[in-house]
Amino acid sequence: MAAIEAATGRPSVIWCGPAVGAKLRKERYATGGEYVRGGPAGTDNGGAWSAPILVSATVPDKTLIVADASRLHVLLRKQIQMVESSEYLFAEDKIAFKTTFRIAGCAVAEATSVQIVEEA
């Protein structure tokens, strides 16, 4: 987090795998003894250090990713397309909408905006 702040960024999201997420639920602040993430009893506040923690099985074990989300950019490969259908749910007097877009990838404004921490 300090590396992102040193580059004038603001750490705003944390990704981790299930094992690291479980460890964070048991972690306590050095002062006061409160749990960083709400506590192991399941009272999860969803975040730590003013950033939400997103647990995903796609993040490798023993890895924590901290990022300034304002510096991450999703690249669209195709314009957003929106279509409506008044016939689809005609019997229920409803209109259905479908939105389609294609994502080309993700770009980072500068390398310091994302920090990957791996446990030794």
Protein Blocks (a to p, Z undefined) as FASTA:
>chain_A
ZZmmmnopacfbdcddfklmmmmmmpccfehoiafkopanopaghiaehiacdddfkbcg
hiacdddfklpccddfbdcdddddfklmmmnopacdddddddfbdcdfbfklpccdddZZ
